[in-house]
Amino acid sequence: GQSLEQPSEVTAVEGAIVQINCTYQTSGFYGLSWYQQHDGGAPTFLSYNALDGLEETGRFSSFLSRSDSYGYLLLQELQMKDSASYFCGWMDSSYKLIFGSGTRLLVRP
Amino acid sequence: GAVVSQHPSWVICKSGTSVKIECRSLDFQATTMFWYRQFPKQSLMLMATSNEGSKATYEQGVEKDKFLINHASLTLSTLTVTSAHPEDSSFYICSVSDRILIHYEQYFGPGTRLTVT
């Protein structure tokens, strides 16, 4: 089976940098995705890594190490609106997406 | 990105009845749609992959006779929760992906909150 583990909760201060880790055990790994979900809302795509290394998109960056079965999402210049749940997701060759356990990020003033 | 709608946004039904949830891709033809379920403060659990014109592929542990999926056109997939029970109360979300252009990004509908009394 597949499993993706994330810390359940992270708290950070506005303007700071926070890293959300994701470790996985999967078969047929194709890529690692990151999604943001506000309470009661739909998940929205943030980033995707198919290869090892860092992908940067504005204030968000994502990193992948296939050899370590590990990835992380880095959020810089935190804003209050970044308070949400963040999910890593494993994608296989059929584009099926399996989500990790999720991390609730609380940004404090 | 793609625009996905769901109807209804919320529904309350009595135990033993069936409920149909629609998922529509508004601006492109989706050969594949995905259905997820999410309980409060938990992750999204993939229930099934809906393929246009063929049978859905269900994830392990999901009862295909209870959660009927029909993908009759390239813009519409429906999920019917049959003989609903209180434990089926959850947030049901669909998603689509554009395999040709951006295969790794899924676009999610706003979700349907089902409450079974």
HADDOCK unambig.tbl for C-alpha pairs under 7 A between the chains (distance, minus, plus):
assign (segid A and resid 41 and name CA) (segid B and resid 110 and name CA) 6.19 0.50 0.50
assign (segid A and resid 42 and name CA) (segid B and resid 108 and name CA) 5.96 0.50 0.50
assign (segid A and resid 42 and name CA) (segid B and resid 109 and name CA) 6.30 0.50 0.50
assign (segid A and resid 42 and name CA) (segid B and resid 110 and name CA) 5.02 0.50 0.50
assign (segid A and resid 42 and name CA) (segid B and resid 111 and name CA) 6.55 0.50 0.50
assign (segid A and resid 43 and name CA) (segid B and resid 108 and name CA) 6.29 0.50 0.50
assign (segid A and resid 45 and name CA) (segid B and resid 105 and name CA) 6.50 0.50 0.50
assign (segid A and resid 95 and name CA) (segid B and resid 103 and name CA) 6.99 0.50 0.50
assign (segid A and resid 95 and name CA) (segid B and resid 104 and name CA) 6.68 0.50 0.50
assign (segid A and resid 98 and name CA) (segid B and resid 46 and name CA) 6.48 0.50 0.50
assign (segid A and resid 99 and name CA) (segid B and resid 43 and name CA) 6.83 0.50 0.50
assign (segid A and resid 99 and name CA) (segid B and resid 44 and name CA) 6.29 0.50 0.50
assign (segid A and resid 100 and name CA) (segid B and resid 43 and name CA) 6.86 0.50 0.50
assign (segid A and resid 101 and name CA) (segid B and resid 43 and name CA) 5.37 0.50 0.50
assign (segid A and resid 102 and name CA) (segid B and resid 43 and name CA) 5.82 0.50 0.50
